[in-house]
Amino acid sequence: MPGGTRAALAQAARAGAKRGEAGQAGFDPGPAWMRVLPPVVTFVIMLWGITGASYWRDEAATMSAVQRSFGNLLQTLGNIDAVHGAYYILVWPLVRIGGTGELVTRLPSAVAVAGAAAAVAALGRRLVSPRAGLASREMPCWSSRRRTSRRPTRTGSAT
């Protein structure tokens, strides 16, 4: 390792140790509402229109998989589509409890995007400032909404 790199790593380690001793004095997470607002707003935006569009091809494949018995679902995953296995196993009990409506089957994705917004906001707060974290909160939400708001065309490609 070049001498400059070792010195920089040693300096970073000393700075990290000082922050740890001081209770991370240089980090200000901001007020509590800045930590709560990003996932809540994102979740509300994701719920907006969640039942509007009919199922897409991938959602129809999910419905086909989760309407089987659990043993048959596991057997199918072993033969055909193991890539989405964890998602199918997550949605399987939800469909049994809440039915096959769009809200029930799309809810796990809405929760995941809200979690992503919380993570992006936390990174923004940690790496830049509380305001940067708040400003970055909607990035996962709007990119996801933009993708899901497009309707499939006759050939299956989005417009």
Secondary structure, DSSP 8 states (H G I E B T S, - for coil): --HHHHHHHHHHHHHHHHHHHTTSTT-----HHHHHHHHHHHHHHHHTTTTTS---HHHHHHHHHHTS-HHHHHHHHHHT-GGGHHHHHHHHHHHHHH-S-HHHHHHHHHHHHHHHHHHHHHHHHHHT-HHHHHHTTTHHHHHHHHHHHS-B-TTS-B-
